[in-house]
Amino acid sequence: MEQMWERRRGRLEEDGTATVLTISAYLYDVNFGDRVNVMRSAEKALVVTGVERDARNFTFRVVLKSHDPKAWQPLAYELGARMPPRFHLSAVLRHIL
């Protein structure tokens, strides 16, 4: 089976785990805010080996069949208007920063 790699941003924590700070397109069961176990690959990259603590967030993927680079915006605005305050951008940015 061919391996697929997907680059993600995270914050390395003092205990050796990492906090996921992005949303994955292909990696399932790892979500924004999860604390994950990591190890170094032969190429020195950190690789996720499992979820240490689930942040209780969910990732939904949407395929937009459009060549318009702004096709995502109407959906994002509509979903954003329906989200509880803990999911608003300001709350997410406080979590990251």
All heavy atoms as an XYZ file, in Angstrom:
792
protein
N       0.844     -1.178      0.000
C       0.000      0.000      0.000
C       0.890      1.242      0.000
O       1.843      1.337      0.780
C      -0.904      0.003      1.228
C      -1.853      1.163      1.234
S      -3.159      1.004      2.475
C      -2.398      1.834      3.832
N       0.568      2.174     -0.865
C       1.341      3.409     -0.966
C       1.028      4.329      0.214
O      -0.120      4.492      0.604
C       1.000      4.121     -2.273
C       1.799      5.380     -2.481
C       1.457      6.075     -3.785
O       0.839      5.438     -4.657
O       1.797      7.239     -3.916
N       2.071      4.931      0.786
C       1.879      5.874      1.881
C       1.604      7.269      1.329
O       2.150      7.653      0.302
C       3.117      5.943      2.758
C       3.347      4.710      3.566
C       4.536      4.878      4.500
O       5.341      5.776      4.348
N       4.637      3.985      5.448
N       0.750      7.999      2.026
C       0.496      9.381      1.659
C       0.854     10.237      2.874
O       0.507      9.904      4.000
C      -0.973      9.614      1.306
C      -1.179     11.041      0.874
S      -2.850     11.649      0.556
C      -3.882     10.317      0.329
N       1.547     11.325      2.632
C       1.944     12.232      3.705
C       1.201     13.540      3.555
O       1.015     14.043      2.452
C       3.449     12.489      3.637
C       4.255     11.264      3.893
C       4.615     10.328      2.960
C       4.753     10.810      5.140
N       5.320      9.324      3.565
C       5.432      9.597      4.901
C       4.700     11.313      6.430
C       6.043      8.884      5.907
C       5.328     10.600      7.436
C       5.983      9.404      7.181
N       0.789     14.074      4.653
C       0.102     15.367      4.649
C       0.749     16.249      5.707
O       0.820     15.885      6.877
C      -1.386     15.179      4.967
C      -2.143     16.474      4.940
C      -3.620     16.275      5.186
O      -4.036     15.180      5.612
O      -4.362     17.226      4.968
N       1.226     17.387      5.279
C       1.899     18.300      6.203
C       0.864     19.054      7.027
O      -0.107     19.573      6.496
C       2.757     19.276      5.415
C       3.579     20.155      6.304
C       4.460     21.048      5.476
N       5.273     21.832      6.358
C       6.479     22.223      6.066
N       7.015     21.901      4.906
N       7.172     22.945      6.917
N       1.079     19.116      8.330
C       0.183     19.809      9.272
C       1.004     20.729     10.144
O       2.174     20.491     10.382
C      -0.539     18.818     10.196
C      -1.426     17.811      9.500
C      -2.696     18.416      8.946
N      -2.475     18.822      7.593
C      -2.975     19.898      7.038
N      -3.745     20.711      7.681
N      -2.721     20.204      5.796
N       0.374     21.780     10.653
C       1.020     22.652     11.638
C       0.612     22.192     13.026
O      -0.512     21.752     13.235
C       0.574     24.102     11.446
C       1.297     24.805     10.322
C       0.917     26.259     10.232
N       0.909     26.942     11.522
C       1.923     27.653     12.004
N       3.033     27.756     11.325
N       1.812     28.263     13.170
N       1.547     22.332     13.943
C       1.256     21.968     15.322
C       2.194     22.688     16.263
O       3.150     23.337     15.840
N       1.919     22.549     17.519
C       2.760     23.154     18.559
C       3.314     22.012     19.408
O       2.557     21.244     20.002
C       1.934     24.114     19.404
C       2.721     24.778     20.530
C       1.879     25.756     21.327
N       0.725     25.079     21.910
C      -0.543     25.489     21.770
N      -0.838     26.560     21.059
N      -1.522     24.827     22.336
N       4.636     21.904     19.456
C       5.272     20.876     20.270
C       5.161     21.286     21.733
O       5.494     22.402     22.112
C       6.739     20.710     19.865
C       7.462     19.498     20.407
C       6.756     18.210     20.002
C       8.901     19.477     19.914
N       4.654     20.380     22.553
C       4.427     20.663     23.971
C       5.604     20.141     24.804
O       6.393     19.307     24.341
C       3.116     20.011     24.425
C       1.900     20.405     23.603
C       1.530     21.886     23.693
O       2.069     22.605     24.559
O       0.684     22.322     22.894
N       5.717     20.619     26.027
C       6.826     20.246     26.906
C       6.891     18.751     27.192
O       7.968     18.195     27.409
C       6.740     21.014     28.225
C       7.041     22.475     28.088
C       7.013     23.217     29.412
O       7.007     22.555     30.474
O       6.997     24.451     29.381
N       5.736     18.079     27.178
C       5.717     16.640     27.487
C       6.044     15.761     26.280
O       5.968     14.539     26.357
C       4.368     16.241     28.082
C       3.208     16.402     27.115
O       3.423     16.869     25.980
O       2.075     16.075     27.513
N       6.397     16.384     25.139
C       6.761     15.614     23.948
C       5.616     15.342     22.997
O       5.820     14.805     21.920
N       4.389     15.678     23.403
C       3.254     15.560     22.499
C       3.175     16.837     21.661
O       3.957     17.771     21.857
C       1.932     15.358     23.267
O       1.701     16.504     24.088
C       1.966     14.093     24.101
N       2.232     16.902     20.738
C       2.023     18.098     19.924
C       0.532     18.397     19.856
O      -0.292     17.477     19.869
C       2.578     17.891     18.518
N       0.202     19.672     19.812
C      -1.181     20.102     19.645
C      -1.406     20.433     18.179
O      -0.654     21.214     17.594
C      -1.488     21.341     20.520
O      -1.274     20.985     21.879
C      -2.920     21.801     20.341
N      -2.425     19.830     17.570
C      -2.738     20.037     16.159
C      -3.385     21.412     15.990
O      -4.372     21.734     16.648
C      -3.688     18.931     15.638
C      -4.064     19.175     14.183
C      -3.055     17.560     15.816
N      -2.823     22.246     15.079
C      -3.308     23.607     14.882
C      -3.854     23.844     13.482
O      -4.002     24.987     13.066
C      -2.178     24.617     15.175
C      -1.618     24.562     16.595
C      -0.467     25.541     16.739
C      -2.710     24.845     17.608
N      -4.131     22.782     12.764
C      -4.704     22.893     11.426
C      -5.790     21.838     11.254
O      -5.963     20.963     12.095
C      -3.633     22.678     10.343
O      -2.998     21.423     10.574
C      -2.602     23.781     10.333
N      -6.466     21.920     10.143
C      -7.493     20.932      9.809
C      -6.980     20.097      8.648
O      -6.556     20.619      7.623
C      -8.823     21.619      9.444
C      -9.334     22.379     10.664
C      -9.845     20.600      8.960
C     -10.518     23.254     10.388
N      -7.016     18.816      8.816
C      -6.480     17.896      7.823
C      -7.478     17.627      6.704
O      -8.673     17.515      6.946
C      -6.129     16.581      8.517
O      -5.658     15.664      7.592
N      -6.959     17.499      5.503
C      -7.813     17.145      4.366
C      -7.953     15.637      4.231
O      -8.989     15.147      3.819
C      -7.241     17.728      3.079
N      -6.917     14.901      4.566
C      -6.914     13.461      4.323
C      -6.812     12.603      5.579
O      -7.233     11.464      5.579
C      -5.756     13.090      3.385
C      -5.840     13.798      2.067
C      -5.026     14.889      1.784
C      -6.754     13.403      1.108
C      -5.113     15.548      0.574
C      -6.850     14.059     -0.098
C      -6.021     15.131     -0.366
O      -6.113     15.789     -1.546
N      -6.216     13.119      6.624
C      -6.006     12.352      7.848
C      -7.283     12.356      8.682
O      -7.724     13.392      9.143
C      -4.851     12.957      8.654
C      -4.466     12.241      9.940
C      -3.989     10.824      9.641
C      -3.387     13.029     10.659
N      -7.869     11.195      8.871
C      -9.119     11.082      9.623
C      -8.831     10.784     11.087
O      -7.804     10.231     11.437
C     -10.004      9.987      9.020
C     -10.619     10.431      7.718
C      -9.918     10.334      6.531
C     -11.888     10.979      7.688
C     -10.472     10.763      5.341
C     -12.455     11.408      6.506
C     -11.741     11.294      5.331
O     -12.287     11.729      4.160
N      -9.762     11.175     11.943
C      -9.708     10.933     13.392
C      -8.643     11.749     14.110
O      -8.306     11.463     15.247
C      -9.539      9.449     13.713
C     -10.720      8.628     13.222
O     -11.854      9.158     13.248
O     -10.519      7.487     12.805
N      -8.077     12.760     13.451
C      -7.204     13.746     14.092
C      -7.786     15.102     13.745
O      -7.919     15.443     12.574
C      -5.743     13.641     13.612
C      -4.894     14.755     14.219
C      -5.162     12.282     13.960
N      -8.163     15.871     14.767
C      -8.874     17.125     14.563
C      -8.154     18.298     15.210
O      -7.272     18.114     16.052
C     -10.295     17.018     15.141
C     -11.080     15.921     14.477
O     -11.382     15.978     13.305
N     -11.399     14.883     15.239
N      -8.563     19.489     14.837
C      -7.998     20.708     15.391
C      -8.032     20.657     16.920
O      -9.048     20.323     17.518
C      -8.800     21.919     14.891
C      -8.302     23.222     15.430
C      -7.263     23.881     14.813
C      -8.862     23.773     16.564
C      -6.787     25.075     15.317
C      -8.399     24.964     17.079
C      -7.362     25.619     16.449
N      -6.906     20.967     17.549
C      -6.841     21.009     19.001
C      -6.493     19.697     19.677
O      -6.208     19.677     20.876
N      -6.521     18.588     18.941
C      -6.150     17.302     19.538
C      -4.686     17.340     19.979
O      -3.845     17.969     19.336
C      -6.309     16.151     18.544
C      -7.750     15.748     18.302
O      -8.642     16.258     19.001
O      -7.972     14.913     17.408
N      -4.394     16.652     21.062
C      -3.007     16.462     21.505
C      -2.586     15.117     20.972
O      -3.256     14.101     21.231
C      -2.954     16.511     23.017
C      -1.577     16.473     23.631
C      -0.772     17.751     23.481
N      -1.283     18.853     24.250
C      -0.887     19.167     25.470
N       0.010     18.443     26.085
N      -1.394     20.215     26.072
N      -1.489     15.064     20.200
C      -1.081     13.832     19.533
C       0.320     13.406     19.958
O       1.154     14.230     20.335
C      -1.129     13.978     17.992
C      -2.551     14.171     17.502
C      -0.251     15.125     17.507
N       0.544     12.091     19.915
C       1.887     11.551     20.115
C       2.638     11.678     18.802
O       2.048     11.498     17.721
C       1.812     10.083     20.529
C       1.137      9.914     21.858
O       1.467     10.584     22.819
N       0.168      9.019     21.913
N       3.928     11.974     18.886
C       4.733     12.141     17.674
C       6.063     11.423     17.822
O       6.506     11.124     18.933
C       4.990     13.640     17.368
C       3.706     14.354     17.015
C       5.670     14.342     18.544
N       6.675     11.142     16.695
C       8.038     10.601     16.665
C       8.755     11.232     15.475
O       8.113     11.763     14.563
C       8.031      9.077     16.539
C       7.417      8.560     15.258
S       7.557      6.782     15.055
C       9.209      6.661     14.418
N      10.062     11.192     15.474
C      10.857     11.729     14.359
C      11.030     10.664     13.282
O      11.362      9.513     13.567
C      12.234     12.175     14.835
C      12.191     13.370     15.735
C      12.583     14.609     15.010
N      12.454     15.739     15.936
C      12.040     16.907     15.560
N      11.715     17.133     14.318
N      11.935     17.888     16.421
N      10.806     11.073     12.039
C      11.034     10.166     10.911
C      12.528     10.158     10.572
O      13.313     10.944     11.131
C      10.242     10.643      9.692
O      10.815     11.834      9.180
N      12.925      9.308      9.650
C      14.315      9.267      9.195
C      14.722     10.605      8.573
O      15.886     10.972      8.596
C      14.494      8.132      8.184
N      13.731     11.336      8.051
C      13.996     12.649      7.451
C      13.938     13.771      8.481
O      13.992     14.934      8.150
C      12.987     12.931      6.328
C      13.098     12.001      5.142
C      12.378     10.663      5.369
O      11.560     10.564      6.317
O      12.656      9.727      4.617
N      13.773     13.420      9.767
C      13.731     14.347     10.903
C      12.409     15.094     11.063
O      12.283     15.982     11.889
C      14.878     15.374     10.847
C      16.253     14.771     10.728
C      16.614     14.013     11.965
C      18.046     13.512     11.858
N      18.227     12.191     12.317
N      11.405     14.757     10.278
C      10.081     15.378     10.433
C       9.347     14.710     11.585
O       9.542     13.522     11.850
C       9.274     15.225      9.147
N       8.514     15.482     12.287
C       7.660     14.890     13.313
C       6.485     14.195     12.633
O       5.854     14.766     11.744
C       7.142     15.955     14.268
C       8.165     16.505     15.244
C       7.549     17.638     16.055
C       8.666     15.418     16.176
N       6.191     12.976     13.049
C       5.116     12.179     12.464
C       4.150     11.791     13.578
O       4.570     11.327     14.643
C       5.684     10.910     11.779
C       4.564     10.063     11.215
C       6.681     11.294     10.700
N       2.858     11.993     13.337
C       1.836     11.632     14.322
C       1.723     10.114     14.395
O       1.608      9.440     13.379
C       0.467     12.245     13.925
C      -0.640     11.753     14.846
C       0.540     13.764     13.953
N       1.744      9.609     15.637
C       1.617      8.165     15.831
C       0.316      7.782     16.519
O      -0.020      6.609     16.592
C       2.796      7.610     16.656
O       2.809      8.246     17.935
C       4.113      7.847     15.930
N      -0.412      8.770     17.034
C      -1.683      8.482     17.681
C      -2.197      9.687     18.440
O      -1.479     10.658     18.661
N      -3.458      9.630     18.828
C      -4.084     10.724     19.573
C      -3.907     10.461     21.067
O      -4.320      9.420     21.569
C      -5.582     10.865     19.215
C      -6.248     11.919     20.072
C      -5.744     11.192     17.736
N      -3.294     11.391     21.754
C      -3.098     11.304     23.205
C      -4.320     11.830     23.946
O      -4.762     11.265     24.924
C      -1.854     12.118     23.602
C      -1.593     12.203     25.083
C      -1.103     10.890     25.678
O      -0.607     10.029     24.941
O      -1.230     10.746     26.905
N      -4.869     12.964     23.464
C      -6.047     13.562     24.104
C      -6.927     14.184     23.024
O      -6.492     15.035     22.260
C      -5.642     14.632     25.111
C      -6.837     15.126     25.929
C      -6.444     16.307     26.730
N      -5.976     17.294     25.753
C      -5.785     18.562     25.998
N      -5.969     19.034     27.170
N      -5.380     19.377     25.068
N      -8.150     13.741     22.940
C      -9.123     14.224     21.966
C      -9.684     15.558     22.447
O     -10.174     15.671     23.568
C     -10.245     13.191     21.836
C     -11.214     13.486     20.724
O     -11.436     14.671     20.399
O     -11.765     12.525     20.179
N      -9.599     16.587     21.595
C     -10.105     17.916     21.957
C     -11.619     18.032     21.757
O     -12.188     19.085     22.002
C      -9.395     18.985     21.131
N     -12.242     16.956     21.309
C     -13.698     16.902     21.107
C     -14.175     17.852     20.005
O     -15.272     18.371     20.044
C     -14.439     17.140     22.421
C     -14.059     16.102     23.484
C     -14.786     16.271     24.787
N     -16.215     16.328     24.622
C     -17.041     15.284     24.717
N     -16.555     14.106     24.966
N     -18.328     15.428     24.570
N     -13.313     18.069     19.015
C     -13.692     18.834     17.833
C     -13.972     17.857     16.703
O     -13.558     16.697     16.746
C     -12.579     19.805     17.427
C     -12.395     20.897     18.443
O     -13.351     21.426     18.983
N     -11.149     21.240     18.725
N     -14.648     18.320     15.685
C     -14.990     17.486     14.540
C     -14.532     18.175     13.267
O     -14.498     19.391     13.195
C     -16.503     17.244     14.472
C     -17.025     16.534     15.683
C     -17.519     17.244     16.756
C     -16.996     15.155     15.747
C     -17.990     16.595     17.882
C     -17.458     14.493     16.873
C     -17.958     15.211     17.941
N     -14.179     17.375     12.271
C     -13.767     17.905     10.977
C     -14.746     17.402      9.924
O     -15.009     16.208      9.835
C     -12.340     17.423     10.628
O     -11.445     17.873     11.638
C     -11.902     17.961      9.284
N     -15.285     18.323      9.162
C     -16.169     17.990      8.052
C     -15.501     18.446      6.771
O     -14.996     19.557      6.693
C     -17.532     18.680      8.209
C     -18.257     18.244      9.453
C     -18.137     18.951     10.629
C     -19.041     17.105      9.438
C     -18.794     18.542     11.784
C     -19.694     16.679     10.585
C     -19.574     17.402     11.754
N     -15.491     17.601      5.791
C     -14.865     17.932      4.513
C     -15.947     18.151      3.481
O     -16.920     17.404      3.426
C     -13.928     16.807      4.089
C     -12.733     16.695      5.010
C     -12.150     15.298      4.966
N     -11.049     15.164      5.890
C     -11.208     14.809      7.166
N     -12.404     14.550      7.649
N     -10.165     14.690      7.954
N     -15.749     19.168      2.657
C     -16.714     19.523      1.625
C     -15.970     19.628      0.300
O     -14.925     20.272      0.229
C     -17.394     20.875      1.943
C     -18.338     21.274      0.827
C     -18.110     20.818      3.274
N     -16.484     19.000     -0.722
C     -15.908     19.123     -2.061
C     -16.726     20.163     -2.827
O     -17.938     19.999     -2.995
C     -15.932     17.771     -2.811
C     -15.429     17.955     -4.235
C     -15.118     16.741     -2.073
N     -16.050     21.230     -3.239
C     -16.704     22.276     -4.035
C     -16.236     22.115     -5.475
O     -15.066     22.322     -5.774
C     -16.327     23.666     -3.507
C     -16.743     23.939     -2.067
C     -16.165     25.265     -1.601
C     -18.249     23.938     -1.941
N     -17.138     21.721     -6.329
C     -16.783     21.502     -7.727
C     -16.927     22.807     -8.491
O     -17.901     23.036     -9.202
C     -17.651     20.398     -8.323
C     -17.392     19.062     -7.674
C     -18.186     17.954     -8.303
C     -17.840     16.649     -7.616
N     -18.424     15.509     -8.282
N     -15.943     23.665     -8.293
C     -15.954     24.983     -8.915
C     -14.510     25.432     -9.107
O     -13.630     25.093     -8.318
C     -16.683     25.984     -8.007
O     -16.540     27.291     -8.508
N     -14.292     26.205    -10.138
C     -12.969     26.782    -10.365
C     -12.870     28.180     -9.758
O     -11.821     28.805     -9.806
C     -12.656     26.830    -11.863
C     -12.553     25.463    -12.473
N     -11.526     24.591    -12.183
C     -13.360     24.800    -13.322
C     -11.698     23.472    -12.839
N     -12.807     23.563    -13.545
N     -13.955     28.646     -9.173
C     -13.976     29.959     -8.539
C     -13.226     29.879     -7.209
O     -13.612     29.124     -6.319
C     -15.426     30.394     -8.301
C     -15.548     31.736     -7.609
O     -14.510     32.371     -7.316
O     -16.685     32.168     -7.370
N     -12.135     30.633     -7.039
C     -11.372     30.564     -5.792
C     -12.144     31.050     -4.563
O     -11.728     30.822     -3.436
C     -10.150     31.444     -6.059
C     -10.540     32.322     -7.182
C     -11.565     31.575     -7.989
N     -13.271     31.693     -4.769
C     -14.081     32.177     -3.647
C     -15.349     31.343     -3.445
O     -16.235     31.729     -2.695
C     -14.456     33.638     -3.868
C     -13.242     34.561     -3.882
C     -13.647     35.993     -4.072
C     -12.421     36.878     -4.068
N     -12.744     38.281     -4.207
N     -15.415     30.188     -4.073
C     -16.619     29.351     -3.993
C     -16.930     28.909     -2.569
O     -18.081     28.662     -2.231
C     -16.474     28.131     -4.895
N     -15.934     28.826     -1.717
C     -16.107     28.378     -0.333
C     -16.759     29.432      0.547
O     -17.331     29.110      1.585
C     -14.758     27.988      0.263
C     -13.793     29.139      0.300
C     -12.946     29.516     -0.689
C     -13.621     30.076      1.362
N     -12.245     30.626     -0.314
C     -12.642     30.993      0.945
C     -14.189     30.238      2.610
C     -12.213     32.054      1.745
C     -13.762     31.296      3.405
C     -12.791     32.187      2.975
N     -16.678     30.702      0.162
C     -17.095     31.776      1.053
C     -18.579     31.749      1.442
O     -18.881     31.880      2.630
C     -16.703     33.129      0.474
C     -15.206     33.333      0.521
C     -14.760     34.650     -0.073
O     -15.522     35.341     -0.747
N     -13.506     34.996      0.176
N     -19.529     31.568      0.517
C     -20.929     31.536      0.954
C     -21.210     30.438      1.979
O     -21.911     30.671      2.967
C     -21.714     31.298     -0.339
C     -20.820     31.793     -1.427
C     -19.423     31.510     -0.945
N     -20.641     29.258      1.764
C     -20.827     28.167      2.719
C     -20.192     28.510      4.066
O     -20.787     28.299      5.113
C     -20.227     26.873      2.167
C     -20.276     25.663      3.092
C     -21.716     25.288      3.436
C     -19.538     24.497      2.474
N     -18.991     29.068      4.049
C     -18.311     29.422      5.297
C     -19.101     30.463      6.079
O     -19.234     30.365      7.305
C     -16.907     29.944      4.996
N     -19.620     31.464      5.401
C     -20.398     32.493      6.098
C     -21.688     31.920      6.679
O     -22.069     32.237      7.796
C     -20.708     33.659      5.162
C     -19.489     34.468      4.804
C     -19.180     34.728      3.485
C     -18.636     34.965      5.789
C     -18.053     35.466      3.143
C     -17.518     35.695      5.456
C     -17.228     35.944      4.130
O     -16.117     36.675      3.800
N     -22.356     31.063      5.911
C     -23.599     30.471      6.405
C     -23.344     29.573      7.614
O     -24.045     29.652      8.624
C     -24.284     29.668      5.296
C     -25.601     29.071      5.736
C     -26.321     28.316      4.636
O     -26.031     28.542      3.448
O     -27.176     27.483      4.982
N     -22.330     28.743      7.516
C     -22.006     27.871      8.654
C     -21.526     28.683      9.857
O     -21.876     28.386     10.991
C     -20.945     26.857      8.258
C     -21.382     25.784      7.267
C     -20.196     24.919      6.872
C     -22.500     24.939      7.831
N     -20.734     29.714      9.603
C     -20.236     30.553     10.686
C     -21.348     31.238     11.449
O     -21.287     31.396     12.673
N     -22.396     31.627     10.749
C     -23.518     32.304     11.401
C     -24.295     31.353     12.304
O     -24.969     31.788     13.237
C     -24.451     32.895     10.340
N     -24.188     30.046     12.049
C     -24.931     29.051     12.836
C     -24.105     28.427     13.953
O     -24.639     27.656     14.747
C     -25.433     27.944     11.914
C     -26.411     28.445     10.887
C     -26.742     27.348      9.911
N     -27.562     27.878      8.844
C     -28.547     27.225      8.291
N     -28.835     26.010      8.688
N     -29.249     27.762      7.334
N     -22.830     28.721     14.011
C     -21.948     28.089     14.991
C     -22.113     28.699     16.380
O     -22.287     29.900     16.517
C     -20.482     28.253     14.579
C     -20.114     27.493     13.353
S     -20.034     25.740     13.734
C     -19.823     25.087     12.110
N     -22.012     27.867     17.416
C     -22.004     28.406     18.774
C     -20.733     29.224     18.999
O     -19.735     29.033     18.297
C     -22.036     27.166     19.663
C     -21.791     26.012     18.784
C     -21.969     26.426     17.365
N     -20.731     30.124     19.972
C     -19.598     31.028     20.179
C     -18.242     30.347     20.337
O     -17.243     30.897     19.922
C     -19.979     31.778     21.458
C     -21.461     31.738     21.485
C     -21.843     30.417     20.864
N     -18.189     29.131     20.872
C     -16.871     28.492     21.064
C     -16.178     28.187     19.742
O     -14.986     27.934     19.698
C     -16.990     27.247     21.932
C     -17.410     25.979     21.224
C     -17.394     24.798     22.184
N     -16.151     24.094     22.142
C     -16.014     22.848     21.707
N     -17.051     22.173     21.304
N     -14.845     22.268     21.703
N     -16.936     28.204     18.624
C     -16.348     27.916     17.323
C     -16.078     29.176     16.513
O     -15.600     29.090     15.396
C     -17.264     26.981     16.517
C     -17.381     25.627     17.140
C     -18.563     25.221     17.729
C     -16.315     24.758     17.144
C     -18.681     23.977     18.301
C     -16.423     23.499     17.723
C     -17.615     23.110     18.302
N     -16.394     30.337     17.032
C     -16.147     31.571     16.286
C     -14.650     31.777     16.119
O     -13.840     31.321     16.928
C     -16.779     32.758     16.996
C     -18.275     32.740     16.917
N     -19.049     33.737     17.410
C     -19.150     31.842     16.390
C     -20.321     33.473     17.209
N     -20.404     32.321     16.591
N     -14.291     32.497     15.080
C     -12.881     32.680     14.739
C     -12.081     33.232     15.908
O     -10.976     32.787     16.170
C     -12.747     33.598     13.519
C     -11.329     33.844     13.035
C     -10.646     32.539     12.689
C     -11.323     34.790     11.865
N     -12.636     34.184     16.644
C     -11.890     34.759     17.764
C     -11.566     33.696     18.814
O     -10.482     33.683     19.391
C     -12.667     35.912     18.398
O     -13.918     35.458     18.863
N     -12.481     32.771     19.054
C     -12.242     31.696     20.024
C     -11.161     30.742     19.500
O     -10.306     30.278     20.259
C     -13.523     30.946     20.316
N     -11.194     30.460     18.215
C     -10.195     29.576     17.615
C      -8.826     30.241     17.687
O      -7.832     29.605     18.048
C     -10.567     29.226     16.150
C      -9.435     28.499     15.464
C     -11.838     28.394     16.123
N      -8.750     31.530     17.376
C      -7.459     32.226     17.418
C      -6.910     32.289     18.837
O      -5.699     32.156     19.037
C      -7.602     33.637     16.849
C      -7.847     33.697     15.339
C      -8.063     35.129     14.898
C      -6.691     33.064     14.568
N      -7.751     32.453     19.828
C      -7.284     32.439     21.217
C      -6.670     31.088     21.560
O      -5.700     30.996     22.296
C      -8.438     32.755     22.185
C      -8.690     34.232     22.337
C      -9.578     34.504     23.539
N     -10.842     33.780     23.533
C     -11.956     34.186     22.928
N     -11.973     35.321     22.256
N     -13.051     33.461     22.981
N      -7.243     30.015     20.998
C      -6.720     28.674     21.252
C      -5.336     28.497     20.623
O      -4.461     27.870     21.199
C      -7.699     27.636     20.710
C      -7.284     26.232     20.968
N      -7.368     25.649     22.220
C      -6.761     25.286     20.153
C      -6.922     24.413     22.148
N      -6.552     24.167     20.914
N      -5.157     29.060     19.436
C      -3.886     28.916     18.718
C      -2.800     29.795     19.337
O      -1.683     29.369     19.543
C      -4.043     29.302     17.232
C      -4.952     28.306     16.527
C      -2.705     29.363     16.535
C      -5.293     28.692     15.120
N      -3.161     31.032     19.628
C      -2.154     31.981     20.109
C      -2.089     31.901     21.583
O      -1.323     31.901     22.344
C      -2.536     33.400     19.682
C      -2.757     33.550     18.175
C      -3.261     34.941     17.864
C      -1.467     33.294     17.423
